[in-house]
Every structure is written in structure tokens, then in C-alpha cells.
Amino acid sequence: MVVPDLIVDGFPPTADSEQLSTLFSRFGRVLALEILEAPQIPGLRLCAVTMATRDEADRARDELNLVLQENHIIASFEGDEFQSR
């Protein structure tokens, strides 16, 4: 199982994978991006992002974490923080 570089929460509920990919591509090459929804928690949407390099992922995390985007605060975490526990 590949662990994504970033897990992102707080992005606007209308954002789709293409918009999020464009947002993250400012920091490097996006290899994979998936919007995850938790059916047991309505409205909870996370985005799992894999970047081409760790430096790109770190830059995206550092620059986007706690940024206000369309009245939503983006929170980004390292993907391995969410690896199965």
C-alpha cells in the first residue's frame, strides 16, 4: 500500500479533484490525488495527495497549512501520520 505524502482537510466542499490537483501542482508534480469521503460522517472529505518528491510535498504542506480558502481553513498533514494504527 502506498502512503500518500499529504492528507488534507478543510478544503471547500465544492472543490473537485481537478481543482485540488491544480492547487497542489503549484508546488510540483502531482502523482496521485484522491478525495476520500467517510459515509459514517456526513460532510467529512479528506484529500490524499502523492507528490513526485518529498521536498514538493513538504513545500505544499508548509505553504497551504492553515490557509483560508473560500471561507475554509485548509489543514494539511504528512500522510504517514495517518498510516494504519
N, CA, C and O atoms as a CHARMM CRD file, in Angstrom:
* protein
*
  340
    1    1 MET  N      0.83700  -1.18000   0.00000 PROA 1      0.00000
    2    1 MET  CA     0.00000   0.00000   0.00000 PROA 1      0.00000
    3    1 MET  C      0.88300   1.24500   0.00000 PROA 1      0.00000
    4    1 MET  O      1.79100   1.37000   0.82100 PROA 1      0.00000
    5    2 VAL  N      0.61400   2.15500  -0.91500 PROA 2      0.00000
    6    2 VAL  CA     1.35800   3.41200  -0.98200 PROA 2      0.00000
    7    2 VAL  C      0.71900   4.40500  -0.02900 PROA 2      0.00000
    8    2 VAL  O     -0.49100   4.62500  -0.06700 PROA 2      0.00000
    9    3 VAL  N      1.53300   5.00100   0.82000 PROA 3      0.00000
   10    3 VAL  CA     1.05300   6.01000   1.75400 PROA 3      0.00000
   11    3 VAL  C      1.18300   7.36800   1.08400 PROA 3      0.00000
   12    3 VAL  O      2.27100   7.71700   0.62500 PROA 3      0.00000
   13    4 PRO  N      0.09500   8.15200   1.01400 PROA 4      0.00000
   14    4 PRO  CA     0.19500   9.46800   0.38300 PROA 4      0.00000
   15    4 PRO  C      1.12100  10.37500   1.16800 PROA 4      0.00000
   16    4 PRO  O      1.30500  10.20400   2.37300 PROA 4      0.00000
   17    5 ASP  N      1.70800  11.35100   0.46600 PROA 5      0.00000
   18    5 ASP  CA     2.58100  12.31400   1.12700 PROA 5      0.00000
   19    5 ASP  C      1.80500  13.24100   2.05000 PROA 5      0.00000
   20    5 ASP  O      2.29500  13.63000   3.11000 PROA 5      0.00000
   21    6 LEU  N      0.57900  13.59500   1.63600 PROA 6      0.00000
   22    6 LEU  CA    -0.22200  14.56300   2.37700 PROA 6      0.00000
   23    6 LEU  C     -1.65100  14.08100   2.53500 PROA 6      0.00000
   24    6 LEU  O     -2.20400  13.42600   1.65100 PROA 6      0.00000
   25    7 ILE  N     -2.23600  14.41200   3.66500 PROA 7      0.00000
   26    7 ILE  CA    -3.66600  14.27200   3.88800 PROA 7      0.00000
   27    7 ILE  C     -4.15400  15.68000   4.18800 PROA 7      0.00000
   28    7 ILE  O     -3.62200  16.35800   5.06700 PROA 7      0.00000
   29    8 VAL  N     -5.17300  16.11400   3.45100 PROA 8      0.00000
   30    8 VAL  CA    -5.63500  17.49000   3.55800 PROA 8      0.00000
   31    8 VAL  C     -7.10200  17.50400   3.96000 PROA 8      0.00000
   32    8 VAL  O     -7.90500  16.72600   3.44500 PROA 8      0.00000
   33    9 ASP  N     -7.44100  18.39000   4.88000 PROA 9      0.00000
   34    9 ASP  CA    -8.80700  18.57100   5.34500 PROA 9      0.00000
   35    9 ASP  C     -9.13400  20.05400   5.24900 PROA 9      0.00000
   36    9 ASP  O     -8.23200  20.89100   5.21400 PROA 9      0.00000
   37   10 GLY  N    -10.40300  20.37700   5.20600 PROA 10     0.00000
   38   10 GLY  CA   -10.81900  21.76600   5.26100 PROA 10     0.00000
   39   10 GLY  C    -10.92300  22.47800   3.92900 PROA 10     0.00000
   40   10 GLY  O    -11.17800  23.68100   3.89700 PROA 10     0.00000
   41   11 PHE  N    -10.72900  21.76200   2.82300 PROA 11     0.00000
   42   11 PHE  CA   -10.85900  22.41000   1.53200 PROA 11     0.00000
   43   11 PHE  C    -12.34700  22.63200   1.25200 PROA 11     0.00000
   44   11 PHE  O    -13.18800  21.93000   1.81300 PROA 11     0.00000
   45   12 PRO  N    -12.68000  23.58800   0.40100 PROA 12     0.00000
   46   12 PRO  CA   -14.08700  23.89400   0.13700 PROA 12     0.00000
   47   12 PRO  C    -14.85600  22.65300  -0.32200 PROA 12     0.00000
   48   12 PRO  O    -14.32400  21.85200  -1.09000 PROA 12     0.00000
   49   13 PRO  N    -16.08600  22.48400   0.13400 PROA 13     0.00000
   50   13 PRO  CA   -16.86000  21.29100  -0.21600 PROA 13     0.00000
   51   13 PRO  C    -17.18400  21.19300  -1.70100 PROA 13     0.00000
   52   13 PRO  O    -17.52200  20.11600  -2.19100 PROA 13     0.00000
   53   14 THR  N    -17.08400  22.29400  -2.41000 PROA 14     0.00000
   54   14 THR  CA   -17.36100  22.27200  -3.85200 PROA 14     0.00000
   55   14 THR  C    -16.12400  21.92100  -4.67300 PROA 14     0.00000
   56   14 THR  O    -16.22700  21.71600  -5.88200 PROA 14     0.00000
   57   15 ALA  N    -14.95800  21.84900  -4.03500 PROA 15     0.00000
   58   15 ALA  CA   -13.70800  21.55700  -4.75600 PROA 15     0.00000
   59   15 ALA  C    -13.72300  20.13400  -5.28200 PROA 15     0.00000
   60   15 ALA  O    -14.09700  19.20000  -4.57300 PROA 15     0.00000
   61   16 ASP  N    -13.31300  19.98100  -6.53700 PROA 16     0.00000
   62   16 ASP  CA   -13.20900  18.64000  -7.11000 PROA 16     0.00000
   63   16 ASP  C    -11.73900  18.27300  -7.28200 PROA 16     0.00000
   64   16 ASP  O    -10.85300  19.08100  -7.00400 PROA 16     0.00000
   65   17 SER  N    -11.49000  17.05700  -7.73800 PROA 17     0.00000
   66   17 SER  CA   -10.10700  16.58000  -7.83000 PROA 17     0.00000
   67   17 SER  C     -9.28100  17.40600  -8.81200 PROA 17     0.00000
   68   17 SER  O     -8.08700  17.60500  -8.58900 PROA 17     0.00000
   69   18 GLU  N     -9.88600  17.88500  -9.88100 PROA 18     0.00000
   70   18 GLU  CA    -9.14600  18.70700 -10.84500 PROA 18     0.00000
   71   18 GLU  C     -8.70300  20.03100 -10.21900 PROA 18     0.00000
   72   18 GLU  O     -7.56900  20.46500 -10.42400 PROA 18     0.00000
   73   19 GLN  N     -9.58500  20.66900  -9.46400 PROA 19     0.00000
   74   19 GLN  CA    -9.23200  21.92900  -8.79800 PROA 19     0.00000
   75   19 GLN  C     -8.14200  21.71600  -7.75400 PROA 19     0.00000
   76   19 GLN  O     -7.22200  22.52400  -7.63300 PROA 19     0.00000
   77   20 LEU  N     -8.25200  20.62800  -7.00400 PROA 20     0.00000
   78   20 LEU  CA    -7.24300  20.34900  -5.98200 PROA 20     0.00000
   79   20 LEU  C     -5.90400  19.99600  -6.61500 PROA 20     0.00000
   80   20 LEU  O     -4.85400  20.39000  -6.10800 PROA 20     0.00000
   81   21 SER  N     -5.93500  19.26300  -7.70800 PROA 21     0.00000
   82   21 SER  CA    -4.70000  18.92900  -8.40600 PROA 21     0.00000
   83   21 SER  C     -4.01400  20.20400  -8.90700 PROA 21     0.00000
   84   21 SER  O     -2.79300  20.33100  -8.81600 PROA 21     0.00000
   85   22 THR  N     -4.78900  21.13400  -9.43000 PROA 22     0.00000
   86   22 THR  CA    -4.23900  22.41800  -9.87400 PROA 22     0.00000
   87   22 THR  C     -3.61900  23.17000  -8.69600 PROA 22     0.00000
   88   22 THR  O     -2.53900  23.74700  -8.82600 PROA 22     0.00000
   89   23 LEU  N     -4.29100  23.16400  -7.56400 PROA 23     0.00000
   90   23 LEU  CA    -3.76500  23.82700  -6.36900 PROA 23     0.00000
   91   23 LEU  C     -2.41600  23.23400  -5.96800 PROA 23     0.00000
   92   23 LEU  O     -1.47000  23.97600  -5.70400 PROA 23     0.00000
   93   24 PHE  N     -2.32000  21.91200  -5.91900 PROA 24     0.00000
   94   24 PHE  CA    -1.08100  21.26400  -5.48100 PROA 24     0.00000
   95   24 PHE  C      0.01100  21.29800  -6.53500 PROA 24     0.00000
   96   24 PHE  O      1.19300  21.22800  -6.20000 PROA 24     0.00000
   97   25 SER  N     -0.36000  21.40400  -7.79300 PROA 25     0.00000
   98   25 SER  CA     0.65200  21.42800  -8.85400 PROA 25     0.00000
   99   25 SER  C      1.51100  22.69400  -8.80100 PROA 25     0.00000
  100   25 SER  O      2.56500  22.74400  -9.43500 PROA 25     0.00000
  101   26 ARG  N      1.08800  23.69400  -8.07100 PROA 26     0.00000
  102   26 ARG  CA     1.92600  24.88800  -7.86800 PROA 26     0.00000
  103   26 ARG  C      3.22900  24.53000  -7.15500 PROA 26     0.00000
  104   26 ARG  O      4.21000  25.26900  -7.24000 PROA 26     0.00000
  105   27 PHE  N      3.23800  23.41200  -6.46200 PROA 27     0.00000
  106   27 PHE  CA     4.39400  23.02400  -5.65000 PROA 27     0.00000
  107   27 PHE  C      5.20700  21.89500  -6.26600 PROA 27     0.00000
  108   27 PHE  O      6.24200  21.51000  -5.72200 PROA 27     0.00000
  109   28 GLY  N      4.75100  21.36300  -7.39400 PROA 28     0.00000
  110   28 GLY  CA     5.47600  20.27700  -8.04600 PROA 28     0.00000
  111   28 GLY  C      4.51400  19.37100  -8.78400 PROA 28     0.00000
  112   28 GLY  O      3.36400  19.72900  -9.04000 PROA 28     0.00000
  113   29 ARG  N      5.00100  18.20300  -9.11600 PROA 29     0.00000
  114   29 ARG  CA     4.21900  17.25000  -9.90800 PROA 29     0.00000
  115   29 ARG  C      3.35600  16.38000  -8.99800 PROA 29     0.00000
  116   29 ARG  O      3.85900  15.72200  -8.08600 PROA 29     0.00000
  117   30 VAL  N      2.05800  16.38600  -9.25800 PROA 30     0.00000
  118   30 VAL  CA     1.10400  15.56200  -8.51000 PROA 30     0.00000
  119   30 VAL  C      1.03400  14.19600  -9.18400 PROA 30     0.00000
  120   30 VAL  O      0.61600  14.08300 -10.33600 PROA 30     0.00000
  121   31 LEU  N      1.44500  13.16100  -8.45700 PROA 31     0.00000
  122   31 LEU  CA     1.41200  11.79700  -8.99900 PROA 31     0.00000
  123   31 LEU  C      0.05000  11.15100  -8.80300 PROA 31     0.00000
  124   31 LEU  O     -0.40400  10.38400  -9.65200 PROA 31     0.00000
  125   32 ALA  N     -0.59900  11.45600  -7.69300 PROA 32     0.00000
  126   32 ALA  CA    -1.91800  10.88100  -7.40100 PROA 32     0.00000
  127   32 ALA  C     -2.65900  11.80200  -6.45000 PROA 32     0.00000
  128   32 ALA  O     -2.06500  12.44800  -5.58700 PROA 32     0.00000
  129   33 LEU  N     -3.97000  11.84600  -6.63200 PROA 33     0.00000
  130   33 LEU  CA    -4.80900  12.64800  -5.75100 PROA 33     0.00000
  131   33 LEU  C     -6.15800  11.95400  -5.67300 PROA 33     0.00000
  132   33 LEU  O     -6.73700  11.58800  -6.69500 PROA 33     0.00000
  133   34 GLU  N     -6.65200  11.77400  -4.46100 PROA 34     0.00000
  134   34 GLU  CA    -7.93400  11.11600  -4.27200 PROA 34     0.00000
  135   34 GLU  C     -8.71300  11.82900  -3.17800 PROA 34     0.00000
  136   34 GLU  O     -8.18400  12.10000  -2.10000 PROA 34     0.00000
  137   35 ILE  N     -9.97100  12.12800  -3.46400 PROA 35     0.00000
  138   35 ILE  CA   -10.85100  12.70200  -2.44600 PROA 35     0.00000
  139   35 ILE  C    -11.51800  11.53900  -1.72800 PROA 35     0.00000
  140   35 ILE  O    -12.14400  10.68300  -2.35400 PROA 35     0.00000
  141   36 LEU  N    -11.38000  11.51800  -0.42100 PROA 36     0.00000
  142   36 LEU  CA   -11.91000  10.43700   0.40900 PROA 36     0.00000
  143   36 LEU  C    -13.09900  10.96100   1.19600 PROA 36     0.00000
  144   36 LEU  O    -13.01900  12.02800   1.80600 PROA 36     0.00000
  145   37 GLU  N    -14.19100  10.22800   1.18900 PROA 37     0.00000
  146   37 GLU  CA   -15.37600  10.61700   1.94800 PROA 37     0.00000
  147   37 GLU  C    -15.69600   9.51800   2.95900 PROA 37     0.00000
  148   37 GLU  O    -15.58100   8.32900   2.66300 PROA 37     0.00000
  149   38 ALA  N    -16.09500   9.93600   4.14100 PROA 38     0.00000
  150   38 ALA  CA   -16.44400   8.99100   5.19600 PROA 38     0.00000
  151   38 ALA  C    -17.96600   8.90900   5.29100 PROA 38     0.00000
  152   38 ALA  O    -18.59900   9.82600   5.81500 PROA 38     0.00000
  153   39 PRO  N    -18.56200   7.82300   4.79200 PROA 39     0.00000
  154   39 PRO  CA   -20.03000   7.74100   4.79000 PROA 39     0.00000
  155   39 PRO  C    -20.63300   7.80700   6.19000 PROA 39     0.00000
  156   39 PRO  O    -21.77400   8.23700   6.35300 PROA 39     0.00000
  157   40 GLN  N    -19.87600   7.38600   7.19900 PROA 40     0.00000
  158   40 GLN  CA   -20.39700   7.41500   8.56000 PROA 40     0.00000
  159   40 GLN  C    -20.36400   8.81700   9.17500 PROA 40     0.00000
  160   40 GLN  O    -20.96700   9.05600  10.22100 PROA 40     0.00000
  161   41 ILE  N    -19.64300   9.75700   8.50600 PROA 41     0.00000
  162   41 ILE  CA   -19.58100  11.14900   8.98600 PROA 41     0.00000
  163   41 ILE  C    -19.93300  12.05500   7.81200 PROA 41     0.00000
  164   41 ILE  O    -19.04800  12.45300   7.05400 PROA 41     0.00000
  165   42 PRO  N    -21.20700  12.38500   7.65100 PROA 42     0.00000
  166   42 PRO  CA   -21.62000  13.20800   6.51100 PROA 42     0.00000
  167   42 PRO  C    -20.84000  14.52300   6.45000 PROA 42     0.00000
  168   42 PRO  O    -20.66200  15.20500   7.46000 PROA 42     0.00000
  169   43 GLY  N    -20.38800  14.85800   5.25900 PROA 43     0.00000
  170   43 GLY  CA   -19.66700  16.11300   5.05100 PROA 43     0.00000
  171   43 GLY  C    -18.16500  16.02200   5.25600 PROA 43     0.00000
  172   43 GLY  O    -17.44300  16.95000   4.88900 PROA 43     0.00000
  173   44 LEU  N    -17.67200  14.93100   5.83100 PROA 44     0.00000
  174   44 LEU  CA   -16.22600  14.79800   6.03300 PROA 44     0.00000
  175   44 LEU  C    -15.58000  14.36300   4.73000 PROA 44     0.00000
  176   44 LEU  O    -15.87000  13.28800   4.20500 PROA 44     0.00000
  177   45 ARG  N    -14.70300  15.21000   4.21800 PROA 45     0.00000
  178   45 ARG  CA   -13.96100  14.91200   2.98600 PROA 45     0.00000
  179   45 ARG  C    -12.48900  15.20200   3.23400 PROA 45     0.00000
  180   45 ARG  O    -12.12400  16.28700   3.68500 PROA 45     0.00000
  181   46 LEU  N    -11.66200  14.23300   2.93800 PROA 46     0.00000
  182   46 LEU  CA   -10.22100  14.39500   3.02700 PROA 46     0.00000
  183   46 LEU  C     -9.64900  14.21800   1.63200 PROA 46     0.00000
  184   46 LEU  O    -10.27500  13.60400   0.76800 PROA 46     0.00000
  185   47 CYS  N     -8.47300  14.75100   1.42100 PROA 47     0.00000
  186   47 CYS  CA    -7.80100  14.60600   0.13800 PROA 47     0.00000
  187   47 CYS  C     -6.44100  13.96700   0.40300 PROA 47     0.00000
  188   47 CYS  O     -5.65400  14.47400   1.20100 PROA 47     0.00000
  189   48 ALA  N     -6.17400  12.86000  -0.26500 PROA 48     0.00000
  190   48 ALA  CA    -4.88200  12.18000  -0.16700 PROA 48     0.00000
  191   48 ALA  C     -4.07900  12.55700  -1.40700 PROA 48     0.00000
  192   48 ALA  O     -4.53200  12.34900  -2.53300 PROA 48     0.00000
  193   49 VAL  N     -2.87600  13.11500  -1.19500 PROA 49     0.00000
  194   49 VAL  CA    -2.06200  13.60900  -2.29900 PROA 49     0.00000
  195   49 VAL  C     -0.68100  12.96200  -2.26100 PROA 49     0.00000
  196   49 VAL  O     -0.04200  12.90600  -1.21000 PROA 49     0.00000
  197   50 THR  N     -0.23000  12.47800  -3.40500 PROA 50     0.00000
  198   50 THR  CA     1.13600  11.97200  -3.54400 PROA 50     0.00000
  199   50 THR  C      1.84600  12.86800  -4.54900 PROA 50     0.00000
  200   50 THR  O      1.40500  13.01400  -5.68900 PROA 50     0.00000
  201   51 MET  N      2.94800  13.46300  -4.11200 PROA 51     0.00000
  202   51 MET  CA     3.74400  14.34600  -4.95800 PROA 51     0.00000
  203   51 MET  C      4.96000  13.58000  -5.48400 PROA 51     0.00000
  204   51 MET  O      5.29100  12.50900  -4.97600 PROA 51     0.00000
  205   52 ALA  N      5.62000  14.13500  -6.50000 PROA 52     0.00000
  206   52 ALA  CA     6.77300  13.46600  -7.11600 PROA 52     0.00000
  207   52 ALA  C      7.95600  13.35400  -6.15700 PROA 52     0.00000
  208   52 ALA  O      8.68300  12.36000  -6.18100 PROA 52     0.00000
  209   53 THR  N      8.15300  14.37100  -5.31100 PROA 53     0.00000
  210   53 THR  CA     9.27400  14.32200  -4.36000 PROA 53     0.00000
  211   53 THR  C      8.80100  14.73600  -2.97400 PROA 53     0.00000
  212   53 THR  O      7.78200  15.40900  -2.81700 PROA 53     0.00000
  213   54 ARG  N      9.55600  14.32300  -1.99400 PROA 54     0.00000
  214   54 ARG  CA     9.24300  14.68600  -0.61000 PROA 54     0.00000
  215   54 ARG  C      9.35800  16.20000  -0.41600 PROA 54     0.00000
  216   54 ARG  O      8.56400  16.79100   0.31500 PROA 54     0.00000
  217   55 ASP  N     10.34300  16.83000  -1.06800 PROA 55     0.00000
  218   55 ASP  CA    10.50100  18.28300  -0.95500 PROA 55     0.00000
  219   55 ASP  C      9.27000  19.01500  -1.46300 PROA 55     0.00000
  220   55 ASP  O      8.83800  19.99600  -0.85900 PROA 55     0.00000
  221   56 GLU  N      8.70200  18.54800  -2.56500 PROA 56     0.00000
  222   56 GLU  CA     7.48300  19.16500  -3.09700 PROA 56     0.00000
  223   56 GLU  C      6.32900  19.01300  -2.10900 PROA 56     0.00000
  224   56 GLU  O      5.57300  19.95700  -1.88200 PROA 56     0.00000
  225   57 ALA  N      6.19900  17.84100  -1.53200 PROA 57     0.00000
  226   57 ALA  CA     5.13500  17.59500  -0.55400 PROA 57     0.00000
  227   57 ALA  C      5.32400  18.47300   0.67800 PROA 57     0.00000
  228   57 ALA  O      4.35800  19.03300   1.19700 PROA 57     0.00000
  229   58 ASP  N      6.55200  18.59300   1.14200 PROA 58     0.00000
  230   58 ASP  CA     6.82900  19.43100   2.31400 PROA 58     0.00000
  231   58 ASP  C      6.50500  20.89700   2.03500 PROA 58     0.00000
  232   58 ASP  O      5.94100  21.58800   2.88300 PROA 58     0.00000
  233   59 ARG  N      6.86400  21.36200   0.84900 PROA 59     0.00000
  234   59 ARG  CA     6.59500  22.75200   0.47500 PROA 59     0.00000
  235   59 ARG  C      5.07700  23.00500   0.41200 PROA 59     0.00000
  236   59 ARG  O      4.59500  24.02500   0.90500 PROA 59     0.00000
  237   60 ALA  N      4.34400  22.08700  -0.18600 PROA 60     0.00000
  238   60 ALA  CA     2.88500  22.21900  -0.26400 PROA 60     0.00000
  239   60 ALA  C      2.27300  22.22500   1.13200 PROA 60     0.00000
  240   60 ALA  O      1.41800  23.05800   1.43300 PROA 60     0.00000
  241   61 ARG  N      2.70500  21.30300   1.97800 PROA 61     0.00000
  242   61 ARG  CA     2.18400  21.23800   3.35100 PROA 61     0.00000
  243   61 ARG  C      2.47300  22.52400   4.10100 PROA 61     0.00000
  244   61 ARG  O      1.58900  23.07700   4.75400 PROA 61     0.00000
  245   62 ASP  N      3.70500  23.00100   4.01200 PROA 62     0.00000
  246   62 ASP  CA     4.09100  24.20500   4.75600 PROA 62     0.00000
  247   62 ASP  C      3.35700  25.45000   4.27200 PROA 62     0.00000
  248   62 ASP  O      2.96300  26.29000   5.08200 PROA 62     0.00000
  249   63 GLU  N      3.16900  25.57700   2.96400 PROA 63     0.00000
  250   63 GLU  CA     2.55300  26.79000   2.42600 PROA 63     0.00000
  251   63 GLU  C      1.02800  26.76700   2.47600 PROA 63     0.00000
  252   63 GLU  O      0.40400  27.82700   2.51600 PROA 63     0.00000
  253   64 LEU  N      0.41700  25.59300   2.47500 PROA 64     0.00000
  254   64 LEU  CA    -1.04300  25.52300   2.48200 PROA 64     0.00000
  255   64 LEU  C     -1.64300  25.29600   3.85800 PROA 64     0.00000
  256   64 LEU  O     -2.83600  25.53700   4.04600 PROA 64     0.00000
  257   65 ASN  N     -0.86400  24.84500   4.81900 PROA 65     0.00000
  258   65 ASN  CA    -1.41300  24.53500   6.13000 PROA 65     0.00000
  259   65 ASN  C     -1.95400  25.79300   6.80200 PROA 65     0.00000
  260   65 ASN  O     -1.26400  26.80700   6.91300 PROA 65     0.00000
  261   66 LEU  N     -3.19100  25.70200   7.24000 PROA 66     0.00000
  262   66 LEU  CA    -3.90100  26.77700   7.93900 PROA 66     0.00000
  263   66 LEU  C     -4.10000  28.02000   7.08200 PROA 66     0.00000
  264   66 LEU  O     -4.10900  29.14000   7.59200 PROA 66     0.00000
  265   67 VAL  N     -4.26000  27.81600   5.77800 PROA 67     0.00000
  266   67 VAL  CA    -4.55300  28.90000   4.83700 PROA 67     0.00000
  267   67 VAL  C     -6.06000  28.96200   4.63400 PROA 67     0.00000
  268   67 VAL  O     -6.72500  27.93300   4.51300 PROA 67     0.00000
  269   68 LEU  N     -6.58700  30.17800   4.59800 PROA 68     0.00000
  270   68 LEU  CA    -8.00900  30.36900   4.35200 PROA 68     0.00000
  271   68 LEU  C     -8.27400  30.29300   2.85500 PROA 68     0.00000
  272   68 LEU  O     -7.67700  31.03700   2.07800 PROA 68     0.00000
  273   69 GLN  N     -9.16800  29.39700   2.44900 PROA 69     0.00000
  274   69 GLN  CA    -9.51400  29.21000   1.03100 PROA 69     0.00000
  275   69 GLN  C    -11.03500  29.15400   0.94100 PROA 69     0.00000
  276   69 GLN  O    -11.64900  28.20900   1.43800 PROA 69     0.00000
  277   70 GLU  N    -11.64400  30.14800   0.31900 PROA 70     0.00000
  278   70 GLU  CA   -13.09500  30.20500   0.16000 PROA 70     0.00000
  279   70 GLU  C    -13.81600  29.96600   1.49300 PROA 70     0.00000
  280   70 GLU  O    -14.71600  29.13000   1.57200 PROA 70     0.00000
  281   71 ASN  N    -13.42300  30.69100   2.52600 PROA 71     0.00000
  282   71 ASN  CA   -14.02400  30.62800   3.86200 PROA 71     0.00000
  283   71 ASN  C    -13.81800  29.29200   4.57700 PROA 71     0.00000
  284   71 ASN  O    -14.55200  28.97300   5.51200 PROA 71     0.00000
  285   72 HSD  N    -12.83100  28.51500   4.14800 PROA 72     0.00000
  286   72 HSD  CA   -12.48800  27.24700   4.79800 PROA 72     0.00000
  287   72 HSD  C    -10.99900  27.25700   5.10500 PROA 72     0.00000
  288   72 HSD  O    -10.19200  27.69700   4.28600 PROA 72     0.00000
  289   73 ILE  N    -10.63800  26.77300   6.28200 PROA 73     0.00000
  290   73 ILE  CA    -9.22000  26.70700   6.65300 PROA 73     0.00000
  291   73 ILE  C     -8.69300  25.33100   6.27600 PROA 73     0.00000
  292   73 ILE  O     -9.18800  24.30600   6.74300 PROA 73     0.00000
  293   74 ILE  N     -7.67600  25.33300   5.41900 PROA 74     0.00000
  294   74 ILE  CA    -7.05500  24.08500   4.98100 PROA 74     0.00000
  295   74 ILE  C     -6.07700  23.61200   6.05200 PROA 74     0.00000
  296   74 ILE  O     -5.26000  24.39300   6.54100 PROA 74     0.00000
  297   75 ALA  N     -6.16000  22.34800   6.41100 PROA 75     0.00000
  298   75 ALA  CA    -5.20300  21.73600   7.33100 PROA 75     0.00000
  299   75 ALA  C     -4.54400  20.57700   6.59100 PROA 75     0.00000
  300   75 ALA  O     -5.22500  19.68900   6.07900 PROA 75     0.00000
  301   76 SER  N     -3.21500  20.59300   6.54000 PROA 76     0.00000
  302   76 SER  CA    -2.51500  19.52200   5.83000 PROA 76     0.00000
  303   76 SER  C     -1.56400  18.80500   6.77500 PROA 76     0.00000
  304   76 SER  O     -0.91900  19.42400   7.62200 PROA 76     0.00000
  305   77 PHE  N     -1.49100  17.49600   6.61500 PROA 77     0.00000
  306   77 PHE  CA    -0.69300  16.63600   7.47900 PROA 77     0.00000
  307   77 PHE  C      0.14700  15.70700   6.62500 PROA 77     0.00000
  308   77 PHE  O     -0.19800  15.42500   5.47700 PROA 77     0.00000
  309   78 GLU  N      1.24300  15.23500   7.18200 PROA 78     0.00000
  310   78 GLU  CA     2.03400  14.22800   6.48600 PROA 78     0.00000
  311   78 GLU  C      1.21600  12.94800   6.42100 PROA 78     0.00000
  312   78 GLU  O      0.57900  12.55500   7.39900 PROA 78     0.00000
  313   79 GLY  N      1.23900  12.30300   5.26000 PROA 79     0.00000
  314   79 GLY  CA     0.43400  11.10700   5.05700 PROA 79     0.00000
  315   79 GLY  C      0.75700   9.98200   6.00800 PROA 79     0.00000
  316   79 GLY  O     -0.13800   9.24500   6.42100 PROA 79     0.00000
  317   80 ASP  N      2.02600   9.83500   6.36800 PROA 80     0.00000
  318   80 ASP  CA     2.38500   8.71600   7.25000 PROA 80     0.00000
  319   80 ASP  C      1.85100   8.89800   8.67000 PROA 80     0.00000
  320   80 ASP  O      1.87700   7.95800   9.46400 PROA 80     0.00000
  321   81 GLU  N      1.36400  10.11000   9.00100 PROA 81     0.00000
  322   81 GLU  CA     0.72100  10.29800  10.30300 PROA 81     0.00000
  323   81 GLU  C     -0.58900   9.55300  10.36100 PROA 81     0.00000
  324   81 GLU  O     -1.08900   9.27400  11.45100 PROA 81     0.00000
  325   82 PHE  N     -1.17600   9.21500   9.18700 PROA 82     0.00000
  326   82 PHE  CA    -2.47400   8.55400   9.12800 PROA 82     0.00000
  327   82 PHE  C     -2.36800   7.10200   8.70700 PROA 82     0.00000
  328   82 PHE  O     -3.38700   6.45000   8.47700 PROA 82     0.00000
  329   83 GLN  N     -1.15800   6.58600   8.60300 PROA 83     0.00000
  330   83 GLN  CA    -0.98600   5.18300   8.22600 PROA 83     0.00000
  331   83 GLN  C     -1.68800   4.31600   9.27200 PROA 83     0.00000
  332   83 GLN  O     -1.78400   4.71100  10.43400 PROA 83     0.00000
  333   84 SER  N     -2.17100   3.16200   8.88000 PROA 84     0.00000
  334   84 SER  CA    -2.96200   2.32400   9.76800 PROA 84     0.00000
  335   84 SER  C     -2.33700   2.22500  11.14500 PROA 84     0.00000
  336   84 SER  O     -1.14200   1.97800  11.30900 PROA 84     0.00000
  337   85 ARG  N     -3.19500   2.42900  12.12100 PROA 85     0.00000
  338   85 ARG  CA    -2.75700   2.41400  13.53400 PROA 85     0.00000
  339   85 ARG  C     -3.37300   1.25200  14.24400 PROA 85     0.00000
  340   85 ARG  O     -3.13300   1.05900  15.43600 PROA 85     0.00000
